[in-house]
Amino acid sequence: MLTFQPRFGGLAALLLVVEVAIARYVHTGLIRSFIGDILVVVLVYALLGTCLKFPAKHLAFAAFAFACTIEVLQAFHFVDLLGFHAQTALHKVLRIALGATFDVWDFVAYACGYALSMSGEFLRNSYNYTHKSHK
């Protein structure tokens, strides 16, 4: 069901800024290669949650599955098949967004992103339950 959930929209906007900053300013290391991949799953989860009213576990799994699908496509050099050879700014952005290098460790990062998404929902639900039961 389509909806608009501002808390997800705010989270998505914040994570988009963080991801763009990582892509723009961090070129190597753990933050670029692992933390960014964790956060991208949470970003996709938040984007889905912004406009779709489904249980959190379904949204988180969809984000995880999406990230894994993109990673598998990287193994087949999908961006090269699409012709994104960084000729234009748009090609460069799409090449960064879709990724060009397969890494099996990215699946671990995506699983961490899934777990982070679900733990955020667990904490939110626990907070809501605690505060509602004390009224």
N, C-alpha and C positions, 0 to 999 in steps of 0.2 A: 504494500500500500504506500502511495506517495504521501509525503508529509514534509514539514520543515521543522527541524529540531535545532534551535540556536546553539545549544551547548555543544553539539557535535560540530556545527558550523564554526564556532569559535576555536575549538580544538583543531579542526582541519586548517583553518587560516594560520594559527600559530605554528603548526607542524610544517605547513608549506613554507613559511618564512625560514624556519630552521633548516629544512631540506635544501632550499635554495642557497642559504648561507654556506652549508656544508659543500654543496656542489661548486659554489663560486670561490670559496676561500680555503677549503681544506682539500689538499690534493693527494695526500698519502696518509697512511696510518690507520689505527683502529677506528677512529671516528668516521672516516670516509668509507672504509671497507666493511665495517661491521655495524656500528651504531646507526649509520644512515640507512642500512638495510632493515634494521629493527624498526626504526621510526617510519619507514615507508609503509610497512604493513599497518601500523597504527594510523598513519595518514589515510590510507585507502579505507580502513575501517571507519574513520571519522567522516570521510566523504560520503560513504554509503549511509552511515547513520544520519547524516544531515538531511537526506532526502527520502530515505526508506524506513518504514516502520516495521521492523522485523526483530526477533529476539537477538540479543547481543551475540550469542554463540553462533548464530547463522551469519551475521554480518562479519564477525571476526574470522570465521572459517572461509567466507567468500574472499576476504582480503588476503588471507594466507594462500588460498588456491590461486588467486590472480597473480600474486608475486611468484609462486612456484611455476606457474605457466609461463610467465615472462622469462624466468630463469632457464627453463627447458628450451624455450625458443632461442635464447642466447647460445646454447650449445650448437644450434644449427645456423648460427650467424644470421639471424632473422633481419637485423637492421641493415646488413649488407644486401640481403635479398630485396629489401624494400628500396634500396638505393640511397640510404641516408649516409652519405660519405662526407658530411660536414661542409657541403658546398655553400649552404646558406645558414643564417642564424637559426632558422627553424629546424633545419636538418641537424644542426649541432645540439639543439635543445632536445629533440626527439631521440637522438643517439644517446645522450646522457640519461634521459628519462627511461628509455627502454633497456639501456645497458648493452654493451657489446662483448663482454667477457664472461664466460660461464665459470662459476666457482661453486663447487659442491658445498662449501662452508656457508654460502648464502642461504641455503635451506635451513641451517641451524639458526641463522639470524632471523629468518622469517618465522620460524617456530617460536623464537623469543618474542618477536613482535606480536604474534598471536597470543602468547601467554600474557604479555603486558596489556594487551587490549582486554582480555578476559579478567585479569586481576583488577584493572581499573573499574570494570563493571561490578565486580564482586565488592570492592571497597565502597563504591557509590551505593549499591544496594544495601550493604551492611549499615552505612551511615544513615540512609533513609529509614531503614527498619528500626534502628536504635532511636532515632529522633521521633519517629511516629509513635513508638510504643511508650514514650515518656510523656506524651501529651494528655 
